[in-house]
Amino acid sequence: MATKKTVSKTEATQAGTVKAEPVKSVKADAPKAEKAAKAPARRAAAKVELVVEYQGRQVSEKDILAAVKADCKGTAVKTLEVYVKPEDGAVYYVLNGSVTGKVGF
């Protein structure tokens, strides 16, 4: 039967064994690194301007939407479908899937 021998720190150092140091925690930086790795690169939104031209007349998207919103005044907008029909000189719309209307060009 073998007996256990207690080794002093000096003897352990002389024997070539090294005491392991505790590992420092980096939890504070880990969420930031994970978030940065998961986040896709953001691109600047492109500026888009829509103008409808027909027989020498023009109307911009902003003007069309302003006219439709003025016609729908007081109604909560959940969905809005806009149809431009230049030959009639009109813009037709469907509001919230059921309310329909027409505004002039």
Buried (B, 14 or more C-beta within 10 A) or exposed (E): EEEEEEEEEEEEEEEEEEEEEEEEEEEEEEEEEEEEEEEEEEEEEEEEEEEBEEEEEEBEBEBBBEBBBEBBEEEEEEEBEBEBEBEEEEBBBBBEEEEEEEBEB
